[in-house]
Amino acid sequence: MFFSQLPLLRRTSRIMVMLLTISGLIGTIALLPSPVSADRFDSASYTIQFGNFNITSGEKESTNYNVTDTVGQTGAGPYSSFGTGSYFIGGGFQYIYPLRDFEFALSSLVIDLGELVPGLHSSQSHTLTVSTRGAGGYKVYAIAQHPLQQSGGSSPIPFTTCDAGDCTTSLAKLWTDQNIAGFGYNMTGQDVPADFTAVGCTPATACFRAFADESLSQPMQVVMSSSDLAIDNQSTMTYKAGIIGSQAAGSYQTSVKFIAVPEY
């Protein structure tokens, strides 16, 4: 909706947040008659040679203990790294065995930045919560569909470059000058990237990054991560936008995708 005929222009901005949680892992349990021999499996997209069948695996318990084990696994572990390579494989029963469910939640799925006024930044936040229930940790990635823009892609509000023009999609810098326009985000709380807490980022909400831009095929960026067990670990993502006086009046929006990946 446009307000260009009104004396006071109203510019509204809304970020639509979409949640995508990836928790699927690959595992195979096979019961075969004796004797057992290796085999070859082929398809249009993969080849498996000399597949390993464990000697034994499962849960053992008594009145005094409860353990899980895998005996005979020769290829357990992660291969490649999610988000940085063309593939990722987690192999082996013990490698993918979770203590409990992996959980990821956002406190709100809609962020409304309200009316944007030149020379005055507008901000809004929500909370990210992660529980891994496994000792390998996790990573949460984020990427924006495109900059804040009107329908049809017109009059975009570009991603911030911060006060000195030195912040990027992977490096947070000071953005406190209300006259510097743009759109970006800040992270505070548990398991946030170190650049948000670096020397000079005082107060904690002073440093911002630009979002990775999916429309330009930029790589998604880690916004929370840990190599340890996480139980209800929380961080706050604060979105901020500012405009210049010549910004066209209207309603602006984008979407931000989150991908949460457990690492067992």
VOBA-374976 format. One record per atom (N, C-alpha, C): residue in one letter; x, y, z. Coordinates in steps of 0.001 Angstrom, whole numbers, padded with zeros to 6 digits, always signed. Layout:
<sites>
aXYZ;...
</sites>
This chain:
<sites>
m+000849-001188+000000;m+000000+000000+000000;m+000887+001240+000000;f+000600+002221-000873;f+001422+003409-000993;f+000737+004595-000325;f+001550+005506+000212;f+001045+006683+000903;f+001691+007950+000332;s+002077+007904-000942;s+002859+008993-001515;s+002056+010286-001637;q+000722+010238-001517;q-000067+011444-001623;q-000267+012130-000275;l+000204+011494+000801;l+000024+012066+002122;l+001191+012975+002469;p+000950+014016+003263;p+002040+014909+003671;p+003133+014187+004429;l+002735+013238+005309;l+003697+012455+006075;l+003736+011062+005488;l+004881+010673+004971;l+005001+009365+004344;l+005196+008295+005387;r+004520+007193+005225;r+004665+006064+006128;r+005347+004936+005377;r+006420+004476+005910;r+007139+003356+005313;r+007092+002213+006305;t+006523+001121+005924;t+006431-000017+006830;t+007328-001124+006343;s+007814-001907+007276;s+008749-002977+006925;s+008433-004202+007743;r+008359-005356+007104;r+008063-006589+007813;r+008962-007694+007315;i+009518-008439+008236;i+010353-009586+007903;i+009547-010843+008182;m+009306-011646+007167;m+008621-012913+007354;m+009677-013979+007607;v+009579-014662+008734;v+010598-015618+009134;v+010076-017029+008900;m+010824-017831+008145;m+010452-019209+007894;m+011417-020127+008621;l+010884-021183+009185;l+011692-022133+009945;l+011848-023417+009157;l+013081-023860+009010;l+013381-025139+008377;l+014370-025867+009253;t+013962-026969+009859;t+014845-027731+010717;t+015251-029009+010008;i+016537-029240+009898;i+017060-030458+009284;i+017590-031359+010385;s+016962-032476+010559;s+017418-033390+011595;s+017507-034823+011087;g+017293-035027+009791;g+017359-036373+009255;g+018786-036884+009164;l+019015-038101+009591;l+020341-038702+009540;l+020249-040057+008850;i+021389-040571+008403;i+021417-041814+007639;i+021906-042952+008521;g+021162-044029+008552;g+021597-045177+009330;g+020973-046447+008782;t+021652-047570+008903;t+021138-048837+008404;t+021388-049937+009428;i+020350-050715+009725;i+020498-051897+010573;i+020076-053094+009737;a+020955-054035+009559;a+020673-055173+008698;a+020827-056479+009464;l+019871-057371+009279;l+019942-058716+009844;l+020125-059678+008684;l+021272-060327+008628;l+021589-061191+007507;l+021907-062600+007999;p+021588-063610+007205;p+021945-064973+007584;p+023442-065190+007509;s+023956-066122+008248;s+025380-066453+008218;s+025628-067433+007072;p+026756-067357+006336;p+027822-066363+006487;p+027444-065032+005868;v+028165-063962+006249;v+027915-062624+005744;v+029095-062202+004875;s+028824-061631+003726;s+029889-061143+002859;s+029576-059733+002419;a+030629-058996+002037;a+030440-057630+001577;a+029705-057625+000248;d+029090-056486-000077;d+028310-056390-001299;d+028542-055032-001939;r+028013-054880-003111;r+028116-053615-003848;r+026707-053128-004150;f+026453-051844-003865;f+025142-051264-004097;f+025303-050091-005058;d+024464-050046-006090;d+024572-048997-007094;d+023219-048338-007337;s+023252-047050-007635;s+022087-046321-008123;s+022599-045230-009045;a+021690-044390-009500;a+022100-043300-010381;a+022917-042241-009661;s+022857-042211-008322;s+023514-041135-007573;s+024572-041604-006598;y+024730-042937-006366;y+025749-043372-005419;y+026205-044792-005721;t+027381-045140-005163;t+027892-046506-005178;t+028487-046807-003820;i+028071-047912-003207;i+028620-048360-001932;i+029319-049692-002162;q+030604-049738-001827;q+031367-050965-001981;q+031768-051492-000606;f+031697-052809-000464;f+032113-053466+000767;f+031416-052867+001980;g+030088-052808+001922;g+029310-052294+003042;g+029601-053052+004320;n+029708-052328+005425;n+030040-052934+006713;n+028778-053329+007465;f+028754-054556+007998;f+027671-054989+008860;f+028261-055278+010227;n+027763-054569+011250;n+028345-054654+012573;n+028237-056056+013167;i+029194-056377+014025;i+029133-057635+014763;i+027978-057593+015741;t+027873-056491+016469;t+026759-056299+017388;t+026614-054821+017688;s+025428-054408+018038;s+025180-053028+018458;s+023846-052990+019187;g+023697-051992+020029;g+022434-051860+020724;g+022594-051350+022141;e+021596-051595+022978;e+021581-051139+024358;e+021736-052319+025306;k+022570-052139+026328;k+022752-053139+027380;k+022457-052465+028714;e+021827-053177+029584;e+021519-052580+030871;e+021401-053636+031960;s+021572-053188+033169;s+021372-054011+034359;s+020844-053088+035444;t+020809-053562+036663;t+020348-052708+037757;t+021337-051596+038058;n+022594-051724+037577;n+023634-050754+037922;n+024101-049872+036775;y+023780-050221+035519;y+024296-049425+034413;y+023381-049541+033204;n+023592-048617+032252;n+022903-048623+030968;n+023871-048072+029930;v+024267-048868+028935;v+025219-048431+027920;v+024716-048784+026525;t+025255-048085+025545;t+025038-048452+024145;t+026401-048701+023516;d+026448-049592+022513;d+027729-049867+021875;d+027549-050290+020435;t+028659-050213+019689;t+028756-050746+018345;t+030080-051488+018251;v+030059-052742+017830;v+031265-053543+017710;v+031430-053938+016245;g+032576-053592+015658;g+032849-053968+014282;g+032621-052880+013259;q+032197-051691+013694;q+031982-050599+012741;q+033330-050060+012244;t+033521-050028+010928;t+034807-049587+010371;t+034743-048211+009714;g+033556-047668+009550;g+033453-046398+008834;g+032640-045353+009542;a+032651-045355+010887;a+031838-044393+011626;a+032412-042986+011534;g+031541-042000+011657;g+031998-040627+011736;g+031406-039718+010676;p+031670-038417+010780;p+031177-037467+009780;p+032114-037388+008583;y+031535-037197+007408;y+032302-037016+006187;y+031845-035733+005513;s+032791-034840+005211;s+032542-033500+004731;s+031905-032690+005874;s+031400-031508+005551;s+030833-030628+006568;s+029601-029950+006010;f+028505-029998+006757;f+027258-029422+006276;f+027407-027919+006070;g+026917-027418+004961;g+026940-025989+004686;g+028177-025496+003978;t+029246-026316+003933;t+030484-025869+003294;t+030891-026759+002124;g+030320-027930+002011;g+030674-028834+000932;g+029450-029221+000124;s+029657-030082-000857;s+028549-030507-001710;s+027787-031686-001124;y+028299-032267-000024;y+027600-033383+000592;y+027974-033456+002065;f+027193-034220+002820;f+027486-034497+004229;f+026925-035876+004557;i+027751-036725+005179;i+027328-038076+005580;i+027718-038301+007028;g+026774-038795+007818;g+027077-039251+009169;g+026882-040755+009209;g+027943-041522+009373;g+027867-042969+009275;g+028143-043662+010590;g+027402-044732+010851;g+027658-045536+012036;g+026589-045355+013104;f+026139-046466+013674;f+025099-046417+014706;f+025503-045534+015864;q+026704-045720+016381;q+027121-044964+017561;q+027311-043493+017228;y+027706-043205+016003;y+027917-041820+015595;y+026616-041017+015617;i+025511-041624+015179;i+024257-040881+015073;i+023348-041107+016275;y+023797-041844+017265;y+022915-042195+018368;y+022635-040978+019251;p+021384-040521+019349;p+021058-039357+020173;p+020654-039760+021580;l+021014-038928+022555;l+020541-039160+023910;l+019054-038852+024014;r+018628-037773+023404;r+017219-037408+023325;r+017004-036663+022018;d+015806-036112+021825;d+015498-035439+020571;d+016280-034136+020418;f+016595-033810+019165;f+017168-032511+018833;f+016024-031518+018641;e+016140-030350+019270;e+015056-029377+019239;e+015578-027992+018874;f+014830-027289+018039;f+015146-025909+017664;f+013843-025129+017569;a+013794-023945+018183;a+012561-023170+018192;a+012857-021678+018089;l+011921-020951+017480;l+011936-019495+017425;l+010764-018971+018237;s+010998-017910+019006;s+009928-017381+019858;s+008852-016657+019057;s+009186-016222+017843;s+008214-015551+016974;s+008563-015819+015525;l+007545-015988+014688;l+007768-016241+013263;l+007511-015014+012408;v+007111-013906+013019;v+006883-012661+012286;v+007554-011520+013037;i+008373-010760+012346;i+009045-009586+012909;i+008513-008351+012192;d+007920-007432+012944;d+007354-006210+012376;d+008186-005017+012828;l+008877-004387+011889;l+009715-003236+012206;l+008945-001921+012223;g+007656-001985+011924;g+006818-000803+012015;g+007165+000256+010994;e+006928+001518+011356;e+007176+002626+010449;e+008644+003027+010484;l+009247+003139+009316;l+010647+003542+009210;l+010726+005032+008900;v+011536+005734+009682;v+011670+007183+009564;v+013137+007508+009286;p+013435+008367+008318;p+014828+008730+008053;p+015506+009277+009305;g+016749+008821+009544;g+017508+009281+010691;g+017161+008609+011993;l+016332+007557+011954;l+015948+006851+013176;l+015813+005361+012874;h+016706+004552+013425;h+016657+003111+013195;h+015476+002472+013912;s+014927+001427+013309;s+013850+000649+013911;s+014337-000781+014112;s+014044-001369+015275;s+014543-002721+015556;s+013483-003567+016242;q+013650-004866+016142;q+012775-005855+016785;q+013551-007159+016925;s+013178-007978+017929;s+013959-009180+018241;s+013070-010398+018419;h+013709-011565+018329;h+013104-012807+018800;h+014206-013724+019317;t+013794-014806+019993;t+014730-015697+020680;t+014862-017020+019938;l+016100-017502+019811;l+016388-018820+019258;l+016742-019751+020413;t+016142-020936+020447;t+016387-021908+021519;t+016789-023243+020903;v+017893-023826+021405;v+018418-025080+020862;v+018689-026062+021993;s+018285-027318+021804;s+018655-028425+022694;s+019167-029551+021814;t+020409-029990+022038;t+020984-031015+021177;t+020717-032419+021682;r+020773-032625+023007;r+020588-033953+023623;r+021632-034949+023149;g+022711-034448+022582;g+023823-035291+022174;g+025118-034521+022382;a+026212-035212+022534;a+027457-034567+022945;a+028192-033873+021813;g+027746-034007+020564;g+028500-033472+019438;g+028250-032019+019110;g+027260-031395+019733;g+026981-029997+019474;g+026023-029776+018319;y+026073-028564+017751;y+025112-028193+016708;y+025594-026929+015999;k+024921-026595+014894;k+025085-025318+014208;k+023713-024843+013727;v+023478-023541+013815;v+022276-022934+013250;v+022723-021926+012197;y+022225-022091+010975;y+022552-021209+009866;y+021364-020292+009563;a+021658-019130+008972;a+020593-018210+008558;a+020951-017593+007216;i+019906-017304+006422;i+020085-016637+005141;i+018794-015912+004806;a+018888-014707+004250;a+017722-013929+003845;a+017397-014201+002380;q+016110-014211+002078;q+015685-014455+000702;q+016184-013349-000232;h+016162-012118+000256;h+016617-010948-000494;h+016592-009752+000458;p+017090-008572+000053;p+016982-007396+000934;p+015515-007047+001184;l+015271-006151+002151;l+013920-005626+002326;l+013514-004901+001049;q+012346-005258+000493;q+011923-004646-000752;q+010411-004706-000890;q+009883-003869-001753;q+008471-003900-002057;q+008184-005077-002977;s+006910-005422-003116;s+006536-006518-004006;s+007018-006197-005415;g+007544-007205-006073;g+008111-007006-007396;g+009575-006647-007380;g+010137-006503-006176;g+011564-006246-006048;g+011969-004797-006181;s+011010-003876-006126;s+011338-002469-006328;s+011827-001809-005046;s+012610-000743-005191;s+013072+000124-004099;s+013637-000639-002904;p+014621-001516-003094;p+015139-002295-001960;p+015841-001420-000930;i+015757-001836+000331;i+016572-001282+001395;i+017780-002196+001506;p+018963-001765+001125;p+020113-002675+001019;p+020564-003192+002381;f+021278-004289+002374;f+021873-004795+003600;f+022909-003810+004117;t+023000-003709+005425;t+023881-002723+006037;t+025361-002991+005733;t+026110-001907+005676;t+027572-001997+005651;t+028155-001385+006922;c+027276-001002+007859;c+027627-000468+009180;c+028264+000922+009081;d+028680+001457+010230;d+029119+002853+010298;d+030294+003139+009381;a+031278+002254+009358;a+032501+002488+008585;a+032532+001728+007265;g+031412+001116+006895;g+031370+000354+005653;g+032179-000915+005695;d+032386-001490+006904;d+033295-002621+007044;d+032650-003902+007559;c+031339-003936+007771;c+030729-005204+008180;c+030308-005991+006948;t+030272-007311+007086;t+029949-008204+005982;t+028953-009256+006460;t+028717-010274+005644;t+027822-011357+006050;t+028425-012222+007142;s+029752-012175+007321;s+030418-013011+008321;s+031196-012218+009359;l+031130-010890+009308;l+031888-010060+010230;l+031025-008911+010725;a+030759-008908+012046;a+029947-007863+012660;a+030817-006667+013031;k+030279-005470+012792;k+030971-004225+013136;k+029957-003235+013713;l+030485-002129+014266;l+029624-001129+014890;l+028665-000508+013879;w+027387-000427+014298;w+026376+000267+013501;w+025479+001033+014474;t+025912+002236+014831;t+025183+003068+015791;t+024752+004402+015209;d+025306+004786+014063;d+024963+006056+013432;d+023561+005966+012823;q+022616+006717+013383;q+021229+006664+012934;q+021048+007162+011501;n+022033+007837+010974;n+021931+008348+009606;n+022451+007364+008564;i+023017+006254+009015;i+023487+005208+008102;i+022343+004235+007854;a+021833+004204+006619;a+020693+003343+006284;a+021146+001909+006035;g+020180+000989+006019;g+020469-000407+005705;g+019604-001350+006511;f+019904-002646+006380;f+019157-003703+007053;f+020155-004767+007508;g+020128-005136+008790;g+021069-006121+009310;g+020577-006731+010601;y+021468-007511+011258;y+021069-008205+012478;y+022220-008283+013470;n+021855-008406+014736;n+022791-008556+015843;n+022448-009831+016602;m+023456-010484+017203;m+023242-011687+018011;m+023819-011474+019412;t+023040-011792+020441;t+023512-011778+021816;t+023050-013055+022504;g+023734-013450+023577;g+023331-014627+024336;g+024319-015760+024202;q+023819-016984+024312;q+024671-018168+024297;q+025054-018582+022877;d+026280-019061+022722;d+026740-019746+021510;d+026708-018865+020258;v+026856-017537+020429;v+026820-016654+019262;v+028228-016520+018685;p+028361-016177+017400;p+029681-016011+016789;p+030509-014957+017510;a+031829-015153+017533;a+032730-014316+018322;a+032779-012875+017834;d+032487-012628+016540;d+032585-011260+016047;d+031543-010333+016665;f+030450-010901+017204;f+029439-010076+017866;f+029872-009645+019268;t+030870-010307+019811;t+031350-009979+021158;t+032798-009506+021138;a+033312-009140+019981;a+034704-008710+019849;a+034932-007366+020530;v+036192-007039+020735;v+036553-005747+021332;v+035976-004619+020476;g+035328-003686+021121;g+034699-002575+020413;g+033213-002727+020241;c+032688-003951+020425;c+031242-004182+020317;c+030585-003941+021667;t+030580-002690+022096;t+029994-002295+023369;t+029030-001131+023128;p+027769-001266+023590;p+027201-002422+024292;p+027066-003636+023378;a+026548-004725+023951;a+026494-005987+023205;a+025613-005895+021965;t+024716-004929+021921;t+023810-004801+020777;t+024307-003800+019747;a+025590-003412+019816;a+026097-002347+018945;a+026614-002847+017612;c+027005-004129+017520;c+027613-004656+016296;c+026612-005461+015481;f+026657-005286+014173;f+025692-005927+013270;f+026411-006551+012077;r+025724-007516+011478;r+026136-008121+010215;r+025072-007840+009155;a+025468-007950+007894;a+024516-008054+006797;a+024089-009515+006674;f+022856-009757+006292;f+022410-011124+006030;f+023029-011643+004735;a+023337-012926+004704;a+023667-013576+003437;a+022437-013505+002536;d+022646-013235+001256;d+021563-012988+000304;d+021362-014215-000585;e+020248-014906-000382;e+019962-016104-001170;e+019774-015772-002643;s+019222-014593-002953;s+018986-014215-004350;s+020288-014028-005114;l+021401-013835-004395;l+022725-013714-005023;l+023555-014977-004834;s+022921-016046-004345;s+023588-017335-004122;s+024749-017226-003138;q+024636-016328-002172;q+025665-016221-001143;q+025520-017372-000146;p+026613-017862+000432;p+026522-018985+001381;p+025856-018553+002685;m+025010-019425+003230;m+024379-019148+004517;m+025446-019053+005599;q+025130-018333+006683;q+026107-018066+007732;q+025652-018649+009068;v+026628-019095+009870;v+026339-019628+011198;v+025987-018473+012131;v+024849-018599+012850;v+024442-017575+013811;v+024442-018098+015247;m+024476-019412+015419;m+024639-020064+016725;m+025388-021368+016500;s+026277-021733+017423;s+026968-023012+017293;s+027608-023386+018616;s+027785-024698+018808;s+028480-025215+019976;s+028991-026606+019654;s+030115-026980+020230;s+030650-028331+020068;s+030304-029203+021270;d+029508-028672+022196;d+029156-029392+023413;d+027650-029634+023484;l+027260-030380+024485;l+025851-030616+024771;l+025143-029295+025029;a+023967-029112+024453;a+023173-027902+024659;a+021790-028282+025176;i+021390-027669+026264;i+020057-027894+026831;i+019395-026537+026994;d+018445-026247+026106;d+017722-024973+026109;d+018671-023778+026039;n+019725-023879+025224;n+020612-022741+025003;n+019871-021688+024186;q+020009-020418+024586;q+019229-019358+023962;q+020101-018195+023514;s+019711-017614+022404;s+020310-016364+021947;s+019197-015481+021409;t+019499-014191+021296;t+018531-013225+020778;t+019049-012653+019468;m+018233-012720+018429;m+018547-012092+017155;m+017757-010787+017070;t+018461-009677+016902;t+017832-008368+016776;t+017979-007870+015341;y+016860-007603+014689;y+016830-007071+013336;y+016771-005546+013412;k+017474-004866+012528;k+017447-003406+012517;k+017443-002897+011084;a+016665-001828+010868;a+016592-001221+009544;a+016560+000293+009681;g+017152+000972+008717;g+017125+002422+008634;g+017039+002844+007185;i+016483+004027+006922;i+016298+004485+005546;i+016819+005911+005392;i+016994+006308+004136;i+017321+007687+003800;i+016036+008397+003383;g+016082+009721+003287;g+014878+010492+003008;g+014251+010223+001660;s+015029+009762+000688;s+014494+009519-000656;s+013897+008126-000826;q+013880+007318+000247;q+013324+005967+000142;q+011841+006028-000196;a+011409+005252-001181;a+010012+005275-001613;a+009088+004774-000507;a+007923+005417-000386;a+006944+004980+000597;a+006328+003662+000170;g+005945+002834+001141;g+005308+001568+000833;g+005600+000522+001875;s+005192-000704+001601;s+005385-001827+002508;s+006539-002686+002006;y+007498-002985+002893;y+008702-003735+002536;y+008730-005044+003319;q+009279-006071+002687;q+009390-007342+003394;q+010453-008236+002790;t+010852-009232+003566;t+011702-010318+003104;t+011427-011506+004004;s+012126-012605+003789;s+012030-013760+004676;s+013432-014207+005050;v+013562-014768+006224;v+014835-015290+006709;v+014657-016774+006987;k+015520-017594+006424;k+015461-019040+006617;k+016503-019464+007645;f+016106-020325+008557;f+017010-020901+009547;f+017132-022400+009300;i+018352-022906+009377;i+018598-024344+009227;i+019413-024784+010448;a+018829-025656+011260;a+019471-026138+012479;a+019965-027564+012249;v+021246-027811+012542;v+021876-029092+012218;v+022530-029673+013477;p+022083-030860+013943;p+022770-031508+015076;p+024041-032169+014621;e+025029-032226+015495;e+026305-032878+015191;e+026593-033896+016284;y+026311-035164+015969;y+026497-036224+016965;y+027864-036863+016819;
</sites>
